[in-house]
Amino acid sequence: MLMHPTINLLRELKLDGMADAFTELQAQDNARDLGHAEWLALLLDRETASRNNRRFETRLRAARLRHGQASIEDVDYRVPRRLDKALFQQLATCRWIVEHRNLLVTGPCGVGKSWLSCALAQKACRDGHSVHYARVPRLFADLALAHGDGRFARQFRLLTRVDLLILDDWGPDRLTADQRRDLMEIVEDRYGRGSTLITSQLPVDAWHEVIGEPTFADAILDRLVHNAYRLALDGPSIRKIRAGETDAAESAPALEATNSTNAATSAKPAKGAKK
């Protein structure tokens, strides 16, 4: 008789995980053999897991990752892109984020730079770190607008306070004077306080030229590069490889049907021939 009032009270207290666990345990015959302390431990475990999952989902939504479903468990190490497996697995522990170190991911188009970065970011969200993803061209456009409409201070706080900032698709366009100043302010405020992950098709040695002004370039790169891990990828475009595999798979049934038709035609006796 007390079950429904108890569940209602748990939900009123926003203990939905405990309420769900209570309902499930009530329906299990073997749960009757559990003591009060065991019941309470199971309910608390379920509530803790439920709250952690909600927090993770909130952090993941706030991150706005380009590849929201990317995860480190789905990384294919067989793809020919020279991915350092040992280093990537070390990065997946998120220790580098705790230590406020940076990560620079370079390589040609299509090798999976953005996807791998989002996989690491998703793991960071799971481990309780705040993340923000931004494509560099769009970020600079947003910052230019923010300067004019009074949103810059709020945007700046978002970029500098998250545990992990992802700047995707750096270069190859040369930065303007305003973009250099904004970038300098961001990396300066984040230095020693948060981690920055940058992806680029350009090698790190070419970034000085992209920034343009030598004084700014030296200052920015000094704060980004000297304490950074590097993933230098190389290889053919994964999109092209998978597109070729899809085309081959789709053409296989048609080829098989054509071969079957040809075989049947060859087996049919010619007109006037003896059977």
ZATILUM-177250 format. One record per residue (C-alpha): residue number from 1; residue in three letters; x, y, z. Coordinates in Angstrom, 1 decimal, m for minus. Layout:
N
+-----+------+--------+--------+--------+
| seq | type |     c1 |     c2 |     c3 |
+-----+------+--------+--------+--------+
| NUM |  ALA |      X |      Y |      Z |
...
+-----+------+--------+--------+--------+
# end
This chain:
275
+-----+------+--------+--------+--------+
| seq | type |     c1 |     c2 |     c3 |
+-----+------+--------+--------+--------+
|   1 |  MET |    0.0 |    0.0 |    0.0 |
|   2 |  LEU |    2.9 |    2.3 |    0.6 |
|   3 |  MET |    4.6 |    1.7 |   m2.7 |
|   4 |  HIS |    2.8 |    4.4 |   m4.8 |
|   5 |  PRO |    3.1 |    7.2 |   m2.2 |
|   6 |  THR |    6.8 |    6.4 |   m1.9 |
|   7 |  ILE |    7.3 |    6.6 |   m5.6 |
|   8 |  ASN |    5.3 |    9.8 |   m5.9 |
|   9 |  LEU |    7.4 |   11.3 |   m3.1 |
|  10 |  LEU |   10.7 |   10.3 |   m4.7 |
|  11 |  ARG |    9.6 |   11.9 |   m8.0 |
|  12 |  GLU |    8.5 |   15.1 |   m6.1 |
|  13 |  LEU |   12.0 |   15.2 |   m4.7 |
|  14 |  LYS |   13.4 |   14.8 |   m8.2 |
|  15 |  LEU |   14.9 |   11.4 |   m7.3 |
|  16 |  ASP |   13.7 |    9.8 |  m10.5 |
|  17 |  GLY |   16.6 |    7.3 |  m10.6 |
|  18 |  MET |   15.6 |    6.0 |   m7.2 |
|  19 |  ALA |   11.9 |    5.9 |   m8.2 |
|  20 |  ASP |   12.7 |    3.9 |  m11.3 |
|  21 |  ALA |   14.9 |    1.5 |   m9.4 |
|  22 |  PHE |   12.2 |    1.2 |   m6.6 |
|  23 |  THR |    9.6 |    0.2 |   m9.2 |
|  24 |  GLU |   11.9 |   m2.4 |  m10.8 |
|  25 |  LEU |   12.9 |   m3.9 |   m7.5 |
|  26 |  GLN |    9.3 |   m4.3 |   m6.4 |
|  27 |  ALA |    8.6 |   m6.3 |   m9.6 |
|  28 |  GLN |   11.5 |   m8.7 |   m8.9 |
|  29 |  ASP |   10.8 |  m11.8 |   m6.7 |
|  30 |  ASN |   14.5 |  m12.1 |   m5.6 |
|  31 |  ALA |   14.5 |   m8.5 |   m4.3 |
|  32 |  ARG |   12.4 |   m9.6 |   m1.3 |
|  33 |  ASP |   15.4 |  m11.4 |    0.1 |
|  34 |  LEU |   17.4 |   m8.2 |    0.2 |
|  35 |  GLY |   17.9 |   m6.3 |    3.4 |
|  36 |  HIS |   17.1 |   m2.7 |    4.0 |
|  37 |  ALA |   20.7 |   m1.6 |    3.6 |
|  38 |  GLU |   21.0 |   m3.5 |    0.3 |
|  39 |  TRP |   17.8 |   m1.9 |   m1.0 |
|  40 |  LEU |   19.1 |    1.5 |   m0.1 |
|  41 |  ALA |   22.5 |    0.9 |   m1.7 |
|  42 |  LEU |   20.8 |   m0.2 |   m5.0 |
|  43 |  LEU |   18.6 |    2.9 |   m5.0 |
|  44 |  LEU |   21.4 |    5.2 |   m4.3 |
|  45 |  ASP |   23.6 |    3.6 |   m7.0 |
|  46 |  ARG |   20.8 |    4.0 |   m9.5 |
|  47 |  GLU |   20.2 |    7.7 |   m8.6 |
|  48 |  THR |   23.9 |    8.4 |   m8.9 |
|  49 |  ALA |   24.1 |    6.8 |  m12.3 |
|  50 |  SER |   21.0 |    8.7 |  m13.5 |
|  51 |  ARG |   22.3 |   12.0 |  m12.4 |
|  52 |  ASN |   25.7 |   11.4 |  m13.9 |
|  53 |  ASN |   24.1 |   10.5 |  m17.2 |
|  54 |  ARG |   21.9 |   13.6 |  m17.2 |
|  55 |  ARG |   25.0 |   15.8 |  m16.5 |
|  56 |  PHE |   26.9 |   14.1 |  m19.4 |
|  57 |  GLU |   24.0 |   14.7 |  m21.8 |
|  58 |  THR |   23.9 |   18.3 |  m20.7 |
|  59 |  ARG |   27.6 |   18.8 |  m21.3 |
|  60 |  LEU |   27.4 |   17.0 |  m24.6 |
|  61 |  ARG |   24.6 |   19.3 |  m25.8 |
|  62 |  ALA |   26.4 |   22.4 |  m24.7 |
|  63 |  ALA |   29.6 |   21.2 |  m26.5 |
|  64 |  ARG |   27.7 |   21.3 |  m29.9 |
|  65 |  LEU |   30.2 |   18.8 |  m31.4 |
|  66 |  ARG |   30.2 |   18.4 |  m35.2 |
|  67 |  HIS |   30.2 |   14.6 |  m34.7 |
|  68 |  GLY |   28.0 |   14.2 |  m31.6 |
|  69 |  GLN |   28.0 |   10.4 |  m31.9 |
|  70 |  ALA |   31.8 |   10.0 |  m32.2 |
|  71 |  SER |   33.3 |    7.9 |  m29.4 |
|  72 |  ILE |   36.8 |    6.5 |  m28.6 |
|  73 |  GLU |   35.3 |    3.0 |  m28.6 |
|  74 |  ASP |   34.5 |    3.3 |  m32.3 |
|  75 |  VAL |   37.9 |    4.4 |  m33.5 |
|  76 |  ASP |   39.1 |    2.1 |  m36.3 |
|  77 |  TYR |   42.9 |    1.8 |  m36.0 |
|  78 |  ARG |   43.0 |   m0.3 |  m39.2 |
|  79 |  VAL |   42.4 |    2.8 |  m41.3 |
|  80 |  PRO |   45.6 |    3.8 |  m43.1 |
|  81 |  ARG |   46.2 |    7.3 |  m41.6 |
|  82 |  ARG |   49.3 |    6.8 |  m39.3 |
|  83 |  LEU |   47.3 |    7.3 |  m36.1 |
|  84 |  ASP |   49.6 |    6.7 |  m33.1 |
|  85 |  LYS |   47.4 |    4.2 |  m31.2 |
|  86 |  ALA |   49.4 |    4.4 |  m28.0 |
|  87 |  LEU |   49.3 |    8.2 |  m27.9 |
|  88 |  PHE |   45.6 |    8.3 |  m28.8 |
|  89 |  GLN |   44.7 |    5.9 |  m26.0 |
|  90 |  GLN |   46.8 |    8.0 |  m23.6 |
|  91 |  LEU |   44.8 |   11.1 |  m24.7 |
|  92 |  ALA |   41.6 |    9.2 |  m24.2 |
|  93 |  THR |   42.3 |    9.1 |  m20.4 |
|  94 |  CYS |   41.8 |   12.9 |  m20.5 |
|  95 |  ARG |   44.8 |   13.4 |  m18.3 |
|  96 |  TRP |   46.1 |   16.1 |  m20.7 |
|  97 |  ILE |   42.9 |   18.1 |  m20.0 |
|  98 |  VAL |   43.5 |   17.9 |  m16.3 |
|  99 |  GLU |   47.0 |   19.1 |  m16.8 |
| 100 |  HIS |   45.8 |   22.0 |  m19.1 |
| 101 |  ARG |   47.9 |   20.8 |  m22.0 |
| 102 |  ASN |   47.0 |   21.3 |  m25.7 |
| 103 |  LEU |   46.5 |   18.9 |  m28.7 |
| 104 |  LEU |   47.4 |   19.7 |  m32.3 |
| 105 |  VAL |   45.9 |   17.4 |  m34.9 |
| 106 |  THR |   47.2 |   17.9 |  m38.5 |
| 107 |  GLY |   46.7 |   16.0 |  m41.7 |
| 108 |  PRO |   45.2 |   16.2 |  m45.2 |
| 109 |  CYS |   41.5 |   16.5 |  m45.8 |
| 110 |  GLY |   39.4 |   13.4 |  m45.1 |
| 111 |  VAL |   41.6 |   11.5 |  m42.7 |
| 112 |  GLY |   39.3 |   12.0 |  m39.8 |
| 113 |  LYS |   40.8 |   14.9 |  m37.8 |
| 114 |  SER |   37.4 |   16.4 |  m36.8 |
| 115 |  TRP |   35.9 |   13.0 |  m36.0 |
| 116 |  LEU |   38.8 |   11.9 |  m33.8 |
| 117 |  SER |   38.7 |   15.2 |  m32.0 |
| 118 |  CYS |   35.0 |   14.9 |  m31.3 |
| 119 |  ALA |   35.6 |   11.4 |  m30.0 |
| 120 |  LEU |   38.1 |   12.8 |  m27.5 |
| 121 |  ALA |   35.7 |   15.6 |  m26.7 |
| 122 |  GLN |   32.8 |   13.2 |  m26.0 |
| 123 |  LYS |   35.1 |   11.2 |  m23.6 |
| 124 |  ALA |   35.9 |   14.5 |  m21.9 |
| 125 |  CYS |   32.2 |   15.2 |  m21.4 |
| 126 |  ARG |   31.8 |   11.7 |  m20.0 |
| 127 |  ASP |   34.7 |   12.4 |  m17.5 |
| 128 |  GLY |   33.0 |   15.6 |  m16.3 |
| 129 |  HIS |   34.8 |   18.2 |  m18.4 |
| 130 |  SER |   33.1 |   21.1 |  m20.1 |
| 131 |  VAL |   33.7 |   21.4 |  m23.9 |
| 132 |  HIS |   33.0 |   23.9 |  m26.6 |
| 133 |  TYR |   33.5 |   23.1 |  m30.3 |
| 134 |  ALA |   33.9 |   25.8 |  m33.0 |
| 135 |  ARG |   35.0 |   25.9 |  m36.6 |
| 136 |  VAL |   37.6 |   28.6 |  m36.9 |
| 137 |  PRO |   36.1 |   30.5 |  m39.9 |
| 138 |  ARG |   32.7 |   30.6 |  m38.3 |
| 139 |  LEU |   34.1 |   31.5 |  m34.9 |
| 140 |  PHE |   35.9 |   34.6 |  m36.3 |
| 141 |  ALA |   32.8 |   35.6 |  m38.1 |
| 142 |  ASP |   30.7 |   35.3 |  m34.9 |
| 143 |  LEU |   33.3 |   37.3 |  m32.9 |
| 144 |  ALA |   33.3 |   40.1 |  m35.5 |
| 145 |  LEU |   29.5 |   40.3 |  m35.1 |
| 146 |  ALA |   29.8 |   40.1 |  m31.3 |
| 147 |  HIS |   32.1 |   43.1 |  m31.2 |
| 148 |  GLY |   29.3 |   45.2 |  m32.9 |
| 149 |  ASP |   26.3 |   44.0 |  m31.0 |
| 150 |  GLY |   27.6 |   43.8 |  m27.5 |
| 151 |  ARG |   27.9 |   40.0 |  m27.2 |
| 152 |  PHE |   31.7 |   39.8 |  m27.2 |
| 153 |  ALA |   32.2 |   39.7 |  m23.4 |
| 154 |  ARG |   29.8 |   36.8 |  m23.0 |
| 155 |  GLN |   31.2 |   35.0 |  m26.1 |
| 156 |  PHE |   34.7 |   35.5 |  m24.7 |
| 157 |  ARG |   33.8 |   34.1 |  m21.3 |
| 158 |  LEU |   32.4 |   31.0 |  m23.0 |
| 159 |  LEU |   35.6 |   30.4 |  m25.0 |
| 160 |  THR |   38.0 |   31.0 |  m22.2 |
| 161 |  ARG |   36.3 |   29.2 |  m19.3 |
| 162 |  VAL |   35.5 |   25.8 |  m20.8 |
| 163 |  ASP |   37.9 |   23.0 |  m19.9 |
| 164 |  LEU |   38.4 |   22.0 |  m23.5 |
| 165 |  LEU |   38.1 |   24.4 |  m26.5 |
| 166 |  ILE |   38.1 |   22.8 |  m29.9 |
| 167 |  LEU |   39.2 |   25.0 |  m32.8 |
| 168 |  ASP |   38.4 |   23.0 |  m35.9 |
| 169 |  ASP |   39.7 |   23.6 |  m39.5 |
| 170 |  TRP |   42.5 |   26.1 |  m38.7 |
| 171 |  GLY |   43.8 |   27.9 |  m41.8 |
| 172 |  PRO |   44.7 |   28.3 |  m44.6 |
| 173 |  ASP |   43.4 |   31.9 |  m44.8 |
| 174 |  ARG |   45.7 |   34.5 |  m43.3 |
| 175 |  LEU |   44.3 |   36.1 |  m40.2 |
| 176 |  THR |   43.2 |   39.8 |  m40.2 |
| 177 |  ALA |   44.4 |   42.2 |  m37.5 |
| 178 |  ASP |   41.2 |   41.9 |  m35.6 |
| 179 |  GLN |   41.3 |   38.1 |  m35.8 |
| 180 |  ARG |   44.9 |   38.0 |  m34.5 |
| 181 |  ARG |   44.0 |   40.2 |  m31.5 |
| 182 |  ASP |   40.9 |   38.0 |  m30.7 |
| 183 |  LEU |   42.9 |   34.8 |  m30.9 |
| 184 |  MET |   45.7 |   36.3 |  m28.8 |
| 185 |  GLU |   43.3 |   37.3 |  m26.1 |
| 186 |  ILE |   41.7 |   33.8 |  m26.1 |
| 187 |  VAL |   44.9 |   31.8 |  m25.9 |
| 188 |  GLU |   46.4 |   34.2 |  m23.4 |
| 189 |  ASP |   43.4 |   33.8 |  m21.1 |
| 190 |  ARG |   43.3 |   30.0 |  m21.5 |
| 191 |  TYR |   47.0 |   29.5 |  m21.0 |
| 192 |  GLY |   47.6 |   27.3 |  m17.9 |
| 193 |  ARG |   43.8 |   27.2 |  m17.2 |
| 194 |  GLY |   42.3 |   25.1 |  m20.0 |
| 195 |  SER |   43.2 |   22.9 |  m22.9 |
| 196 |  THR |   42.9 |   23.8 |  m26.5 |
| 197 |  LEU |   42.6 |   21.3 |  m29.4 |
| 198 |  ILE |   43.3 |   22.6 |  m32.9 |
| 199 |  THR |   42.8 |   20.7 |  m36.2 |
| 200 |  SER |   44.4 |   21.8 |  m39.4 |
| 201 |  GLN |   45.3 |   20.6 |  m42.9 |
| 202 |  LEU |   48.4 |   22.7 |  m42.5 |
| 203 |  PRO |   51.5 |   21.5 |  m40.7 |
| 204 |  VAL |   52.3 |   23.3 |  m37.5 |
| 205 |  ASP |   55.4 |   24.9 |  m39.1 |
| 206 |  ALA |   53.1 |   26.8 |  m41.5 |
| 207 |  TRP |   50.9 |   28.4 |  m38.8 |
| 208 |  HIS |   53.3 |   31.3 |  m38.3 |
| 209 |  GLU |   52.6 |   32.4 |  m41.8 |
| 210 |  VAL |   48.8 |   32.0 |  m41.3 |
| 211 |  ILE |   48.9 |   34.3 |  m38.3 |
| 212 |  GLY |   50.8 |   36.8 |  m40.2 |
| 213 |  GLU |   52.3 |   39.4 |  m37.8 |
| 214 |  PRO |   55.5 |   38.0 |  m36.4 |
| 215 |  THR |   55.1 |   39.4 |  m32.9 |
| 216 |  PHE |   51.6 |   38.1 |  m32.6 |
| 217 |  ALA |   52.5 |   34.8 |  m34.2 |
| 218 |  ASP |   55.4 |   34.2 |  m31.8 |
| 219 |  ALA |   53.2 |   35.0 |  m28.8 |
| 220 |  ILE |   50.2 |   32.9 |  m29.9 |
| 221 |  LEU |   52.3 |   29.8 |  m30.9 |
| 222 |  ASP |   54.4 |   30.0 |  m27.8 |
| 223 |  ARG |   51.2 |   29.5 |  m25.8 |
| 224 |  LEU |   49.7 |   26.8 |  m28.0 |
| 225 |  VAL |   52.6 |   24.7 |  m29.2 |
| 226 |  HIS |   55.3 |   24.3 |  m26.5 |
| 227 |  ASN |   53.1 |   22.2 |  m24.1 |
| 228 |  ALA |   51.1 |   20.4 |  m26.8 |
| 229 |  TYR |   50.7 |   16.8 |  m27.8 |
| 230 |  ARG |   50.7 |   16.3 |  m31.6 |
| 231 |  LEU |   48.8 |   13.9 |  m33.8 |
| 232 |  ALA |   50.2 |   14.1 |  m37.3 |
| 233 |  LEU |   47.9 |   12.1 |  m39.6 |
| 234 |  ASP |   48.5 |   11.1 |  m43.2 |
| 235 |  GLY |   46.9 |    9.0 |  m45.8 |
| 236 |  PRO |   44.0 |    8.8 |  m48.3 |
| 237 |  SER |   40.6 |   10.3 |  m47.6 |
| 238 |  ILE |   38.5 |    7.9 |  m45.6 |
| 239 |  ARG |   35.4 |    9.3 |  m47.2 |
| 240 |  LYS |   36.7 |    8.3 |  m50.6 |
| 241 |  ILE |   37.6 |    4.9 |  m49.3 |
| 242 |  ARG |   34.2 |    4.2 |  m47.9 |
| 243 |  ALA |   32.5 |    5.7 |  m50.9 |
| 244 |  GLY |   34.4 |    3.2 |  m53.0 |
| 245 |  GLU |   33.4 |    0.3 |  m50.7 |
| 246 |  THR |   29.8 |    1.4 |  m50.9 |
| 247 |  ASP |   29.9 |    1.6 |  m54.7 |
| 248 |  ALA |   31.5 |   m1.8 |  m54.9 |
| 249 |  ALA |   28.9 |   m3.3 |  m52.6 |
| 250 |  GLU |   26.0 |   m1.8 |  m54.6 |
| 251 |  SER |   27.4 |   m3.0 |  m57.9 |
| 252 |  ALA |   28.0 |   m6.5 |  m56.7 |
| 253 |  PRO |   24.3 |   m7.7 |  m56.9 |
| 254 |  ALA |   24.0 |   m6.1 |  m60.4 |
| 255 |  LEU |   27.2 |   m7.8 |  m61.5 |
| 256 |  GLU |   26.0 |  m11.1 |  m60.1 |
| 257 |  ALA |   22.7 |  m10.8 |  m61.9 |
| 258 |  THR |   24.4 |  m10.0 |  m65.2 |
| 259 |  ASN |   26.7 |  m13.0 |  m64.8 |
| 260 |  SER |   23.7 |  m15.2 |  m64.1 |
| 261 |  THR |   21.9 |  m14.0 |  m67.2 |
| 262 |  ASN |   25.0 |  m14.5 |  m69.3 |
| 263 |  ALA |   25.3 |  m18.0 |  m67.9 |
| 264 |  ALA |   21.7 |  m18.8 |  m68.7 |
| 265 |  THR |   22.0 |  m17.5 |  m72.2 |
| 266 |  SER |   25.1 |  m19.6 |  m72.8 |
| 267 |  ALA |   23.4 |  m22.7 |  m71.5 |
| 268 |  LYS |   20.3 |  m22.3 |  m73.8 |
| 269 |  PRO |   20.7 |  m24.4 |  m77.0 |
| 270 |  ALA |   20.9 |  m22.6 |  m80.2 |
| 271 |  LYS |   17.9 |  m22.7 |  m82.6 |
| 272 |  GLY |   17.9 |  m25.9 |  m84.6 |
| 273 |  ALA |   20.4 |  m27.6 |  m82.5 |
| 274 |  LYS |   19.8 |  m31.1 |  m81.2 |
| 275 |  LYS |   18.8 |  m31.4 |  m77.5 |
+-----+------+--------+--------+--------+
# end
